[in-house]
Amino acid sequence: YFDNFSSAENGANQWALERDDDDDDDDDGQDLFWHPSVRDGAGRELNLLDPSIWEEYRIGALWQRHPVGDDASVLKQHYAKLCTSVRRLRARTAPNSTVGYPPLWAVAARNKATQVRFTVETTGLLRCQPGDTAPGDGYVPWGAARPGGGIPCQMIESRARHMSIPCDLPAISAAILQAFRE
Protein backbone atom coordinates (compact mmCIF):
# COMPACT_ATOMS: atom_id res chain seq x y z
CA TYR A 1 0.00 0.00 0.00
CA PHE A 2 1.04 3.58 -0.22
CA ASP A 3 0.46 5.93 2.70
CA ASN A 4 -1.10 8.80 0.86
CA PHE A 5 -3.29 9.04 -2.21
CA SER A 6 -1.56 12.28 -3.08
CA SER A 7 1.23 10.25 -4.65
CA ALA A 8 -1.23 9.98 -7.53
CA GLU A 9 -0.68 13.70 -8.14
CA ASN A 10 2.75 12.87 -9.51
CA GLY A 11 1.23 10.35 -11.91
CA ALA A 12 2.56 7.43 -9.88
CA ASN A 13 -0.75 5.73 -9.38
CA GLN A 14 -4.31 6.90 -9.63
CA TRP A 15 -5.81 4.00 -7.73
CA ALA A 16 -6.66 3.86 -4.05
CA LEU A 17 -5.30 0.34 -3.60
CA GLU A 18 -2.01 -1.02 -4.78
CA ARG A 19 0.14 -3.97 -3.82
CA ASP A 20 3.70 -4.58 -4.82
CA ASP A 21 3.55 -8.36 -4.67
CA ASP A 22 1.66 -10.84 -6.76
CA ASP A 23 -0.39 -12.21 -3.86
CA ASP A 24 -3.93 -11.69 -5.05
CA ASP A 25 -5.64 -13.81 -2.41
CA ASP A 26 -7.59 -12.69 0.64
CA ASP A 27 -6.93 -14.18 4.10
CA ASP A 28 -9.46 -16.89 3.30
CA GLY A 29 -7.76 -17.76 0.01
CA GLN A 30 -10.34 -16.00 -2.16
CA ASP A 31 -9.18 -13.95 -5.12
CA LEU A 32 -8.88 -10.21 -4.57
CA PHE A 33 -9.03 -7.10 -6.69
CA TRP A 34 -6.03 -4.86 -6.21
CA HIS A 35 -5.15 -2.94 -9.30
CA PRO A 36 -7.71 -1.80 -11.84
CA SER A 37 -6.40 -0.91 -15.22
CA VAL A 38 -7.39 1.58 -17.90
CA ARG A 39 -5.12 1.29 -20.92
CA ASP A 40 -5.07 2.52 -24.47
CA GLY A 41 -5.07 0.26 -27.51
CA ALA A 42 -1.25 -0.01 -27.36
CA GLY A 43 -1.39 -1.22 -23.75
CA ARG A 44 -0.15 2.02 -22.12
CA GLU A 45 -1.64 2.78 -18.70
CA LEU A 46 -3.80 5.93 -18.77
CA ASN A 47 -3.75 8.33 -15.83
CA LEU A 48 -7.34 9.49 -15.48
CA LEU A 49 -6.18 12.32 -13.20
CA ASP A 50 -4.59 13.95 -16.25
CA PRO A 51 -7.24 16.11 -17.96
CA SER A 52 -5.48 15.87 -21.33
CA ILE A 53 -6.14 12.09 -21.35
CA TRP A 54 -9.90 12.74 -21.31
CA GLU A 55 -9.59 14.96 -24.37
CA GLU A 56 -7.06 12.85 -26.26
CA TYR A 57 -9.10 9.66 -25.94
CA ARG A 58 -12.50 11.42 -26.03
CA ILE A 59 -13.53 9.79 -22.76
CA GLY A 60 -16.95 10.76 -21.49
CA ALA A 61 -20.14 11.99 -23.09
CA LEU A 62 -18.98 15.62 -23.23
CA TRP A 63 -15.94 14.82 -25.38
CA GLN A 64 -17.96 12.48 -27.60
CA ARG A 65 -19.76 15.52 -29.03
CA HIS A 66 -16.46 16.80 -30.53
CA PRO A 67 -16.52 20.31 -29.03
CA VAL A 68 -14.63 23.03 -30.89
CA GLY A 69 -13.59 26.61 -30.20
CA ASP A 70 -14.90 28.14 -26.99
CA ASP A 71 -16.80 24.95 -26.12
CA ALA A 72 -13.58 22.94 -26.20
CA SER A 73 -11.80 25.58 -24.10
CA VAL A 74 -14.55 25.57 -21.47
CA LEU A 75 -14.55 21.78 -21.43
CA LYS A 76 -10.75 21.67 -20.96
CA GLN A 77 -11.07 24.06 -18.02
CA HIS A 78 -13.84 21.94 -16.55
CA TYR A 79 -11.78 18.75 -16.71
CA ALA A 80 -8.71 20.52 -15.31
CA LYS A 81 -10.77 21.71 -12.31
CA LEU A 82 -12.37 18.28 -11.94
CA CYS A 83 -9.02 16.45 -11.88
CA THR A 84 -7.55 19.00 -9.45
CA SER A 85 -10.57 18.57 -7.17
CA VAL A 86 -10.22 14.79 -7.22
CA ARG A 87 -6.52 15.04 -6.28
CA ARG A 88 -7.36 17.44 -3.42
CA LEU A 89 -10.16 15.16 -2.19
CA ARG A 90 -7.84 12.17 -2.22
CA ALA A 91 -5.18 14.11 -0.33
CA ARG A 92 -7.72 15.27 2.30
CA THR A 93 -9.25 11.83 2.77
CA ALA A 94 -6.06 9.80 2.57
CA PRO A 95 -5.53 7.52 5.55
CA ASN A 96 -2.85 8.66 7.96
CA SER A 97 -0.57 5.90 9.25
CA THR A 98 0.11 7.85 12.47
CA VAL A 99 -3.59 7.87 13.44
CA GLY A 100 -5.13 5.01 15.37
CA TYR A 101 -8.35 4.09 13.63
CA PRO A 102 -11.21 2.24 15.30
CA PRO A 103 -11.88 -1.31 14.12
CA LEU A 104 -13.19 -1.19 10.55
CA TRP A 105 -15.47 -3.74 8.98
CA ALA A 106 -16.75 -3.64 5.42
CA VAL A 107 -19.67 -5.51 3.93
CA ALA A 108 -19.20 -6.48 0.30
CA ALA A 109 -20.07 -9.19 -2.19
CA ARG A 110 -17.93 -11.32 -4.45
CA ASN A 111 -20.63 -13.32 -6.14
CA LYS A 112 -20.56 -11.61 -9.52
CA ALA A 113 -17.80 -11.00 -12.05
CA THR A 114 -16.88 -7.31 -11.95
CA GLN A 115 -14.97 -5.46 -14.68
CA VAL A 116 -11.59 -4.20 -13.48
CA ARG A 117 -9.63 -3.75 -16.70
CA PHE A 118 -10.67 -1.56 -19.59
CA THR A 119 -9.13 -0.56 -22.90
CA VAL A 120 -9.97 2.91 -24.19
CA GLU A 121 -10.17 3.15 -27.95
CA THR A 122 -9.13 6.40 -29.64
CA THR A 123 -12.86 7.07 -30.11
CA GLY A 124 -13.40 7.04 -26.34
CA LEU A 125 -15.26 3.76 -26.34
CA LEU A 126 -14.36 1.25 -23.65
CA ARG A 127 -13.51 -2.31 -24.59
CA CYS A 128 -13.38 -5.16 -22.11
CA GLN A 129 -11.68 -8.47 -22.76
CA PRO A 130 -12.89 -11.78 -21.38
CA GLY A 131 -11.11 -12.37 -18.11
CA ASP A 132 -10.79 -8.66 -17.30
CA THR A 133 -12.90 -9.26 -14.22
CA ALA A 134 -12.49 -9.91 -10.52
CA PRO A 135 -14.94 -11.15 -7.88
CA GLY A 136 -17.26 -8.40 -6.71
CA ASP A 137 -20.88 -7.32 -6.79
CA GLY A 138 -20.93 -6.36 -10.47
CA TYR A 139 -19.98 -2.74 -9.70
CA VAL A 140 -17.45 -2.79 -6.87
CA PRO A 141 -14.73 -5.45 -6.76
CA TRP A 142 -14.38 -7.30 -3.43
CA GLY A 143 -11.04 -5.79 -2.45
CA ALA A 144 -12.08 -2.26 -3.45
CA ALA A 145 -14.66 -2.23 -0.66
CA ARG A 146 -11.77 -1.76 1.78
CA PRO A 147 -10.30 1.64 2.59
CA GLY A 148 -6.95 2.33 0.95
CA GLY A 149 -3.66 3.26 2.50
CA GLY A 150 -3.07 0.04 4.42
CA ILE A 151 -5.78 0.69 7.00
CA PRO A 152 -6.78 -2.69 8.50
CA CYS A 153 -10.31 -3.65 7.62
CA GLN A 154 -12.10 -6.94 8.12
CA MET A 155 -14.56 -8.11 5.49
CA ILE A 156 -18.01 -9.64 5.84
CA GLU A 157 -19.42 -11.26 2.75
CA SER A 158 -22.89 -10.42 1.52
CA ARG A 159 -24.75 -12.45 -1.07
CA ALA A 160 -26.80 -9.41 -2.06
CA ARG A 161 -26.56 -7.54 -5.33
CA HIS A 162 -24.77 -4.17 -5.36
CA MET A 163 -27.85 -2.01 -4.74
CA SER A 164 -29.11 -4.30 -1.96
CA ILE A 165 -25.94 -4.58 0.13
CA PRO A 166 -26.96 -1.66 2.41
CA CYS A 167 -30.20 -3.55 3.07
CA ASP A 168 -28.49 -6.85 3.91
CA LEU A 169 -29.34 -6.54 7.60
CA PRO A 170 -27.73 -9.81 8.74
CA ALA A 171 -24.38 -8.83 7.18
CA ILE A 172 -24.58 -5.19 8.31
CA SER A 173 -25.56 -6.28 11.85
CA ALA A 174 -22.66 -8.74 11.97
CA ALA A 175 -20.20 -6.02 10.92
CA ILE A 176 -21.51 -3.62 13.59
CA LEU A 177 -21.44 -6.30 16.30
CA GLN A 178 -17.89 -7.35 15.39
CA ALA A 179 -16.70 -3.74 15.47
CA PHE A 180 -18.21 -3.21 18.93
CA ARG A 181 -16.60 -6.41 20.21
CA GLU A 182 -13.11 -5.24 19.27
N, C-alpha and C positions, 0 to 999 in steps of 0.2 A: 504494500500500500504506500501511497505517498501522504505526507502529513497535511498538505494544504492543496485545495483545488486550484489555488492561484498559480500553481506551476503550469496550469493549462494556458495562462496568459502568454507564456513564452513559446507556445506551440508544442510543448512537450507531450501533453496528453489532454484531450478534451473530455475524457470520461471520468466518472466519479470513482470507479473501481478499477484497480489494476494490480496484477500480480506479476512478479518477475519469474516465477517458476512455472513449470508445466503441469502442476498438480491442479486438475480441474474437478476434484471430487470434494464433496462436503464431508463433514465429520462422519456421517452415516454411509459414506461411500457413493452417494448420489452425485450425478454430474452437476456441475455448477456453470453459471454464466459469469465470466469475468471481464471480457474485453469485447465490446461491440465493435463493429468495423463498418465504416463507410468509405468505400474506395471508388476510384474512377475506373474506366474501362481498361486502363493499363495496369491496374493493381496498386496505384499510389494511394496512400491513406489521405483522406481529406479532413482538414481541420475546420469543423463547422463553426468555430469561434472566429474565423477569418471571414469578414463580410465579402471579400472579393470572390471567395469560393461560391457563394450563393449566386452571384452574378455570372461568373464564368460558366458554371454548370446549369444555370437557369433552374435552381432548386426553389420550389415553392410556387404557389399559384400566381403571386405578383410578378415574378420574373417570366412566367410562362406567356404572359401577354406581350412580351417583347417591347417594353417601354423605351421611348426615345426622348431626347432633348431634356426638358425640365422634369418630365415624369421620371426618367432614369436617374437624374440627379437627386431628386427627392427620395427615390427608392434607395439609392446608395446611402444617403444620409440616414434613412430609417434603419437599414441593416447595420450600419456602423454603430448607431446608438443602441440597437438591440443587442449586438454582440458585446459591446462595452458593458451594458447592464447585466448580461448573463455572467460575465467575468467578475463584476463587482458582487453580484449575489453569491456566486460560488466562494469568493474570498470571505464574505461576511458570514456565510453559513458553514464554512469549512470546520470540521472537527479539530479540536485543539488537544494535542497529546498531553499537555500539562494539566488538563482539567479532568477531574474525576466524575465520570458520568454515572447516573443511576443505572441499574440493570435494564438492558434494552431487550425487548422481544418483538419480533416481527411475525406477522401472519401473512403467508404467501402460498401460492399454489405452484405445482410443477407437473400438472396433469395434461398440459397441452403444449405442443411444439410452438415456440415463440421465435419470431425472426430476430436475429442478432447481427447479421451481416448483410449489407446492402451494397450494390454497385450502382453508381450514379452515371447514367449515360450523358453524353454532351447535350442532349435535349432536356435534361433535368428529370427524366423518368427514372424511377428506381427499378432495379432488377434484382431478384433474389434467386439464388441457386438452390437446388435441393441440398439439404444438409446444412444450410446456413441458419440452423435453428438451435435452440437450447431449451431445456425444460423450463416451463413457466406457466402463466395463466392465459397465454395468447397475446398479451400486451406487455406484461412486465416479466422478464426472466427471473427465475428463482433467486439467484444471487444478487440481483439488482434491487431486491426488496430490503436489503441491508443498508445501513448508512455507510458512507465511504470513510476513508481516512483511517482505517484500522480500528475503528471503534468496535468493541466486542458486542455482538448481538446474537442472541439465540433465535432459532427459527421454529415456528409451529406451522405444520402443513395443513392447508385447507384443501378441500376437494371442490370448492366452489369455483364458479367462473369469475373472471376479473371483476365485473360489476357487482357481484354478490359477496365478495370477500368481506366487506365491512359489515355485512349482515350475517356472517357465519358466527353466530353467537357462541357455540361450543368452542371454537378455535379462539375467538377474541377473549372469551372468559378464561380459557386456559392460559393465554398469554398474560393477562392481567394478574391472575392468581400466582403464576410463576414469578412475575416481577415483584409482587408483594412479599413472596416467601424469601427472596434473596436479600 
